[in-house]
Amino acid sequence: MKKLAVYSPKGGSGSTTLALHIAYELAHRGYRILLVDADPQGGVAASLQEKVRSSKGLCDVFLRDNAIEACLIKTRQPLLSLLPFGACSTAELQQLMSDAADGWLFQRVLDELPDAFDIVLFDVPSGVSPWSLGVLRVVEQVFVPLVVEPMALRVFPQVLSLLAGLRSEGSLVEFAGAILTMWRSEQPYTWTLLKELRASLPSQALLQAMVPWDPLFVQSQMAGTLLGLYSREPSPTQGILGQLVDEILRLGFVAEEAADESEPISLVV
């Protein structure tokens, strides 16, 4: 079972949207996926229907000893399941934060999962906190979404230093690659910043597929679904997301054999 994460050093990079669509596209290609909403703000749930927002999740596993299997949400894509964050009080969240930094809470989730997944993908809250550090300690590869703007590019090296520090402490986590999001090709400054970013990274560190800014992301979130399920007509951006996942597979970050079946309809049952 591969353990992956989507993590951004700075908010507003579309990391939750990216995690949702990577999970969906991997399931569409035959991989059994669990998407874990590890963001206390419940980003995954906020992007989907009320059923997900009101469901039990990580908080109930950690604080109330609910069984993990009872908190999993099955979707109409048979190979994609969700584990929401759930709801907890401010005091409960503070308690969890103090216990999370060493990663044992999240390792418990991995240890108790049924043997039914090829990949567990964590949506990690942005910034550096005990919570995000705890998640990063237990995953193997981290994809970093980046908006092509000066501030994001300046804080990006901090992510590489952070992951190197975790490895020096015994974690297996590795930087898998940076993914450009909210790309606006019509803005001349983005090309200058892109050139700067490419010059600062090894050739394979920056994935080639660039996810554009697209109002359909907002419209599909308002409808509580994903871009690929929002309309019967496939959008160009959906095609780029597919190219991104194909690139991830070619680079070998997901090595397990895919399951035999995949038939997406609509997301949450």
N, C-alpha and C positions, 0 to 999 in steps of 0.2 A: 504494500500500500504506500503510494507516494504521498508526501505531505508538503503541500505548496501553500504559498501565501501571496496576497496582493497587498502591498504596503507602500504608502507614500510619506515622505518626510513633511509634506505640507498639505493642508486641507484644500479642497476645491479642485482636485486633480481628476475626479471622476473614478476613484478607485473602486467604490462599491458597484457602480455601473459596469466597470470593466470586469470585476470578479463575477458578477451575475452572468454576463455574456460569455466569458471564458468557460464557466461551468456549463452553461447551456450548450455551447458549441462542442465541448468535449463529450458531453452526453450524446449529442447528435451523431458523433463519430463512433459511438459504441462503448464509451468508458463509463463505468459505474461511479458516479460523482456524489460526494456529500459536500455541500457548500455550508460552511459554518460562519454565522454572523457573529464575529468576535468583537464587534463594535458596540460599546455600551449605549451609543445613541441609536442602535438598531437600524443601521443604514439599509440592510437588505430588506428587512420587514417594511421599512418606510417606502420602499420602491414597489412593493407588491400589494396584494389585496388585504382587506381588513382581517381575514382569517389568519394571515401570517402575523400581523401586528398584534393580535390578541392571543397568540399561541404561547404555550410554555416553551422554555428553551434553556440556554446555558445557566441562567440564574437559578432555575428550578433544579437543575442537576447539581449545582454547586451548593446551594443553600437549603434545599428541601429534600435532597436525596431522591429526586425523581429519576426513574430509569431513563437512560438516554434514548432507548428505542421508543419510549412513549412520547418523547418530545420531537421526534423526527417527523417532518412533513413530506409526504409523498406528492409528487407532481404528475401531471399527465404525460410528461416525458418520463417514461418508466425508469430510466437510468439516472435520473437526477432527484436527489433528496435535499431538503433544507433542514438545518438546525438553527432556529432563530436565537436571538439573544434572550428574549423573554423580558419580564418586567420585574424590577426590584426597586426598593426605596433608596433614598440617598444614603442612609446609614448602612444598608446592606451593600450598596455599591462601594462605599468606602472600605468596608470590611474585605470585600473581594480584592480591591486594589492593593491592599496591604499584603495579601496572601499570594498575589499573582506573579510577582517579578521573577521568581525562580523557575516558573514554568510547570510546576507540579499539577496545578489545576487543569491545564490543557493536556498534559500527558495523561491524566486520568481519563479525560474524554477519549483520547486515542486508544487507551488500553481497554476501555469498556465498549468500544464500538463493535457491532456485529461484523463478522467477516463477510461483508457484502459490498465493499467499495474498493475500487482500484485507486481512487484519488480522493484525498480530503483537501479541500481548498478553503483556507481561512481568509475572510475579509477582515483586515487588521486596521484598527483606528490609526489615523495619521498622527505624526509627532512622536515624541519619546515619552513614554509613561511606563510605570510598572506593568500595566496591562499589556501594552504592545510588546514590551520586552519579553514578557512571559510567553506570548504566542511565538515570537520569533525564535525562542530557544528550542522549540519542539518541532519546527518545520525543517525541511531539507533545502528547498529553493524558494527564493523571494523574487517576485516580479515587481518592479517599481514603476508606477505610472508617473509621467512627467508632463506638465504643461510647459510649452516652450515660452517661458517668460524668465526675465533675469533672476527673480527671487528663487524660483524653483531650481534653476541651474546652479545657483550659489549654495543652496543647502544640500544638493544632491551628494556631494562628496562626504557629507556627514553620515549618509546612509551606509556608504561603503566602509567608513571607519567603524560605525556601529556594528555592522555584521562581522568585521574583522575582530572586533573586541569580543563578541560573543563566541566566535570560533576559538579564540585564545583561551576562553574559559571552558572549552570542552563541547560546545554546541556543534552540530553538524551543518548548520545553516550556511547556505551559499547564495551569492548574488546571481540570479538567473538571467537578468536582463532588464533594461529600461524600455518602457513602452510609451511612445508619445501619444498624448491624448488631447482632445479639444484642439486639434490641429487646424489652423486657418491658413491655407496656402495663399490666399489673396493678400495677406499681410506681409509686406516686404521684410519687416524686422524678424519674422519667424525664420526666414531662411538664413539670416545672419547668425541668429542664435543656434540654429540647427548645426551650422558649420562649426561653430565654437564647441558645441557638445560633442560632435563626432570627433573633433580633434583631440578631445580630452579623454576619450574612451577607447578601449580595444575594439577592433572591428566588429566582433560578434556581441559586444555588450549592449548595443542598441539594436533592438529588433527593427526590421525593415518596415513592417506594416505600421502605418500611422493612423490612429483613430481620429477622424475629423470631428469638429464641433457640428452637431446636427440637431435641429429643433425636434426631430422625431424622438430623440431620447427623452425629452421632457414630455412630449405627448404620450409616449408609451408608458412612462412612469405615472402620469396622471390617470391612465387607464388601468394601472396596477399590473402591467405585464412587461414583456421584453420586446425589444425592437423586432426580432424575428417573428413574433407572434401578433404584433400589433396590426399588421395588414397582410392580406393575401399576396400583395405585390411586393417582392423582395426589394429592399432599398440598396443603393450602392454602399452605404455604411455597413449594412449587414454582410455584404460580400467582403468588405475589408476585415470585419471581425472574424469571418471564416478564414481569411488568409492569415490572420494573426495566429489563430489556433493551429493551422497547418504548419506555420513556421515553428511554433513551440514544439510540435510533435517531431518535425524534422531535426531540431536541435537536440532531441533525445532527452528532454526533461521528463517525459512520460514514457517509460520503457515497457510497462506491462502490456500484455495483450488485451485488446478491447473485448468487451462482452459481445455476444453474437447479435443482439437485437437493439434497435433504436427506432422509435416511431413517435416523434413529437407531435402534440396536438395543441393544447393550451397549457399554461404552466401549472397552476395549483389546482388540485382536484376539488 
